[in-house]
Amino acid sequence: PRVPRSVADLARRLPLDRKVAQMFLIGFRGQTLTSPVFTSQLRRQDFGGIVISNRNYQNPQQLAQLAGEAVVISQQERHVPPLIMAAQEGGDFSEFPDLPPAAAPADQGSPRRAAASARQTGASLRALGVNGIFAPSLDVTTEDGTGVFEGQAYSDDPRRVSAYAAATVPAYRRARVLAAAKHFPGIGAATGSPDDAPAQVGLTTEELLQRDLLPFRTAIRARVPAIVVGHASYDADDFVTPASLSKAVTTGLLRERLRFKGVAITDDLAAGAVAAVASAPDAAIQAVKAGADMVYISGPRGDQEAALNAVLNAARRGDISRRRIDEAVARILVAKRGAGLITRKGRGTGGG
């Protein structure tokens, strides 16, 4: 990627173990500052970010306390400011039920209303210290209304979903939250939820290009900073390997066909579709080799640490090239600068 000098200088200063830690997004248990993520993990490792979910949430003030502590730790330890991510799409698809938006994606009515909702949601999250969001959801659901992701998807019409992408991506950027569009290359037609078990999407690559990939093309044109690669399996590979672990999908489709230059993030590697084919350490290595820049693991803590060590050791022995690590870290730092977490001089801003 094209890298500003300040980011390139920061990347050069990071030793290998900190570069690899930047490539990990971690979830955690607990709702207080005594959680091990604050007392231990974020102090020992320069993680790329944390994900705050419903299991961590009590109220907006407590959310701000959790997010603020992550930033304070990064300053105390002289780490790179962390991404603090959440899923907050509305309705049943929000981690924080008393924060906007009220309506689920399918109920937002129009791209214009969705853009207003994205601005409001982004502003409310940013005010509480959350600087990244797993949104917009750009899956194209099935026309017969039987898809697994009814309600979470904007529409069964790829052009209409594309219009929502064009509206919401700039809205999140104006709110200064990093948007991670999901779930590449589209899971609206999946046989089931990859969260629970292996799932397939029975479309050819050409069918994907004409249908499910249209909204992602639009999001990329709108300069979406990050894209979440999902866990369904596709004809583009072998109908077995989850997309998040597939070089044919992450590098072949996302990088080469769609020319995406931002951050590729795996969906949660603790998902059933991944656990069915690989351990957390093996999955993390496969994902990075496939082209993922950030690996998200919601837990447990032992799996997160084993996966981090596995990727670090693979990089040390040359199984993962230093070039692959460096390009991933450069993309992450560029995205963090774009979200206002890193100044033009390569310093942290405090993340707020």
VOGUTOR-297293 format. One record per residue (C-alpha): residue in one letter; x, y, z negated. Coordinates in steps of 0.5 Angstrom, whole numbers, padded with zeros to 4 digits, always signed. Each point is the difference from the previous one (the first is absolute). Example, Ala and Ser with C-alpha at 12.3 -4.5 7.8 and 13.67 -1.06 7.14 Angstrom:
# VOGUTOR-297293
A+0025-0009-0016/S+0002+0007+0002/
This chain:
# VOGUTOR-297293
P+0000+0000+0000/R+0002+0007+0001/V+0003+0002-0007/P+0001+0007-0003/R+0007+0001-0002/S-0003+0001-0008/V-0003-0007+0001/A+0006-0003+0003/D+0004+0003-0005/L-0004-0003-0006/A+0000-0007+0004/R+0007+0000+0000/R+0001+0002-0007/L-0005-0006-0002/P+0004-0007-0002/L-0003-0006+0003/D-0004-0002-0006/R-0003+0006+0000/K-0002+0000+0007/V-0003-0007-0001/A-0004+0003-0006/Q-0003+0006+0004/M-0003-0006+0005/F-0004-0002-0006/L-0007+0002-0002/I-0002-0003-0006/G-0007-0001-0004/F+0000-0001-0008/R-0004-0002-0005/G-0002+0004-0006/Q-0004+0007-0001/T+0005+0004-0005/L+0008+0002+0001/T+0002-0006-0004/S-0001-0004+0006/P+0006-0004+0002/V+0000+0004+0007/F+0002+0007-0004/T+0004-0003-0006/S+0004-0004+0005/Q-0001-0001+0007/L+0000+0007+0002/R+0006+0001-0004/R+0004-0005+0003/Q-0001+0000+0007/D-0001+0006+0005/F-0007-0003+0002/G-0003+0003+0007/G-0007+0001-0004/I-0005-0003-0004/V-0007-0002+0001/I-0005+0002-0005/S-0007-0004+0000/N-0006-0001-0004/R+0003-0004-0005/N+0004+0006-0002/Y-0005+0005+0000/Q-0004+0003-0006/N-0002+0007+0002/P+0003+0006+0005/Q+0005+0003-0006/Q+0003-0007-0002/L+0001-0001+0008/A+0004+0006+0000/Q+0004-0002-0006/L+0002-0006+0003/A+0002+0003+0007/G+0003+0006-0004/E+0005-0005-0004/A+0002-0004+0006/V+0002+0007+0003/V+0004+0002-0007/I+0003-0007+0000/S+0003+0001+0007/Q+0003+0007-0002/Q+0003-0003-0006/E+0003-0005+0004/R+0002+0004+0006/H-0004-0005+0004/V-0003+0002+0007/P-0007+0003-0002/P-0005-0006+0001/L-0006-0001+0004/I-0006-0001-0005/M-0006-0003+0004/A-0007-0002+0000/A-0006-0003+0004/Q-0005+0005-0001/E-0005+0000+0006/G-0007+0001-0003/G-0006-0004-0003/D+0002-0008-0001/F+0007+0002+0003/S+0003+0004-0005/E+0005-0001-0006/F-0003+0006-0004/P-0007+0000+0000/D-0001+0007-0003/L+0004+0003+0005/P-0002+0002+0007/P-0002-0002+0005/A-0007-0003-0002/A-0002-0003+0007/A+0004-0006+0003/P+0003+0001+0007/A-0006-0003+0003/D-0005+0005-0003/Q+0004+0006+0001/G-0004+0002+0006/S+0005+0003+0005/P+0007+0002+0001/R-0001+0007-0002/R-0003-0002-0007/A+0005-0006+0000/A+0006+0006+0001/A-0003+0004-0006/S-0001-0006-0004/A+0008-0002+0001/R+0002+0008-0002/Q-0004+0000-0006/T+0002-0007-0002/G+0008+0001+0002/A-0001+0007-0004/S-0003-0004-0007/L+0005-0005+0001/R+0006+0005+0001/A-0002+0004-0006/L+0000-0006-0005/G+0007-0002+0003/V-0002-0005+0005/N+0004+0001+0006/G-0002-0005+0005/I-0006-0004+0002/F-0001-0007+0004/A-0005+0004+0005/P-0003+0000+0005/S-0003-0007+0001/L+0000+0000+0008/D-0002-0007+0000/V-0006-0001+0006/T-0005-0004-0003/T-0004-0006+0003/E-0006+0003+0005/D-0005-0006-0004/G+0001+0003-0007/T+0003-0006-0002/G+0007+0002-0001/V+0004-0001-0007/F+0001+0008+0000/E-0007+0003+0001/G+0000+0006-0004/Q+0007+0001+0000/A+0001+0001+0007/Y-0003+0007+0004/S-0003-0004+0006/D+0000-0006+0004/D+0001+0005+0006/P+0008+0001+0001/R-0001+0007+0003/R-0004+0002-0006/V+0005-0003-0005/S+0005+0004+0004/A-0004+0007-0001/Y+0001-0002-0007/A+0007-0001+0000/A+0001+0007+0004/A-0004+0003-0005/T+0003-0003-0007/V+0007+0000+0001/P+0001+0007+0001/A-0004+0001-0006/Y+0004-0004-0004/R+0006+0004+0002/R-0003+0006-0002/A-0001-0002-0007/R+0007-0002+0000/V-0001-0008-0001/L+0003-0005+0004/A-0005-0004+0004/A+0001-0007+0001/A-0005-0002+0005/K-0002-0008+0000/H+0000-0006+0001/F+0004+0000+0007/P-0001-0003+0005/G-0007+0000-0003/I-0004-0005-0004/G-0007+0002+0002/A-0001-0007+0003/A+0003-0004-0005/T-0003-0007-0002/G+0001+0002-0007/S+0004+0004-0005/P+0007-0001+0000/D+0000+0002-0007/D-0003-0006-0002/A+0003-0005+0005/P+0003-0001+0007/A-0004+0004+0006/Q+0000+0000+0007/V-0002+0005+0005/G-0002-0003+0007/L+0002+0005+0005/T+0005+0000+0005/T+0005+0006+0000/E-0003+0003+0006/E-0007+0000-0004/L+0004+0003-0006/L+0002+0005+0004/Q-0006+0002+0003/R-0004+0000-0006/D+0003-0001-0007/L+0007+0004+0002/L-0004+0006+0003/P-0001+0003-0007/F+0007-0001-0002/R+0003+0003+0006/T-0004+0006-0001/A+0002+0001-0008/I+0007-0001+0003/R-0001+0006+0005/A-0003+0004-0006/R+0007-0001-0004/V-0002-0005-0005/P+0006-0001-0004/A-0001-0007-0002/I-0004-0007+0002/V-0002-0006-0004/V+0001-0006+0003/G-0005-0005-0002/H+0000-0008-0001/A-0004-0003+0005/S+0003-0004+0005/Y+0000+0001+0008/D+0000-0003+0007/A+0006+0005+0001/D+0004-0004-0005/D-0002-0008-0002/F-0007+0001-0003/V+0004-0002-0006/T+0005+0005-0003/P-0003+0006-0003/A+0001+0007+0004/S+0003+0003-0006/L+0006-0006+0001/S+0000+0000+0008/K+0005+0004+0004/A-0005-0001+0006/V-0005+0004-0004/T+0004+0005-0004/T+0006+0001+0005/G-0003-0002+0007/L-0007+0003-0001/L+0001+0006-0005/R+0007+0002+0002/E+0001-0002+0007/R-0007+0000+0003/L-0003+0006-0004/R+0006+0004-0001/F-0001+0001-0007/K+0006+0004-0004/G-0003+0000-0007/V+0000-0004-0006/A-0002-0007+0001/I-0003-0003-0007/T-0002-0007-0001/D-0007-0001-0003/D+0001-0003-0007/L+0004-0006+0000/A-0003-0003-0006/A-0006-0002+0005/G-0003-0007+0001/A+0002+0000+0008/V+0007+0001-0002/A+0001-0004-0006/A-0003-0006+0004/V+0006+0000+0005/A+0006+0003-0004/S+0002+0002-0007/A+0001+0008-0002/P+0008+0000+0001/D-0001-0004+0007/A-0006+0004+0002/A+0004+0007-0002/I+0006-0003+0004/Q-0004-0002+0006/A-0004+0007+0000/V+0006+0004+0000/K+0003-0004+0006/A-0006+0001+0003/G+0000+0007+0000/A-0003+0003-0006/D+0003+0006-0004/M-0004-0001-0006/V-0002-0006-0004/Y-0006+0000-0004/I-0001-0005-0006/S-0005+0001-0005/G+0003-0005-0005/P+0001-0003-0004/R+0007+0003-0002/G+0004-0006+0000/D-0002-0001+0008/Q+0002+0008+0001/E+0007-0001-0003/A+0001-0007+0003/A-0002+0003+0007/L+0004+0006-0001/N+0006-0004-0002/A-0001-0005+0006/V+0000+0006+0005/L+0006+0003-0003/N+0004-0006+0000/A-0002-0001+0008/A+0003+0007+0001/R+0006-0002-0003/R+0001-0006+0003/G-0002+0003+0007/D-0006-0004+0001/I-0004+0006+0000/S+0005+0005+0004/R+0002+0007-0003/R-0003+0003+0006/R-0007-0002-0002/I+0001+0002-0007/D+0002+0007+0002/E-0005+0001+0005/A-0006-0002-0005/V+0003+0005-0005/A+0001+0005+0005/R-0008+0000+0002/I-0002+0000-0008/L+0004+0006-0001/V-0002+0004+0006/A-0007-0002-0002/K+0001+0002-0007/R+0003+0007+0002/G-0006+0000+0004/A-0005-0001-0006/G+0004+0006-0003/L+0004-0005-0005/I+0007+0002+0002/T+0002+0007+0002/R+0004+0002+0006/K+0006-0001-0004/G-0001-0007-0001/R-0002+0001-0008/G-0007-0002-0003/T-0005+0005-0001/G-0003-0003-0006/G-0005-0004+0004/G-0006+0004-0002/
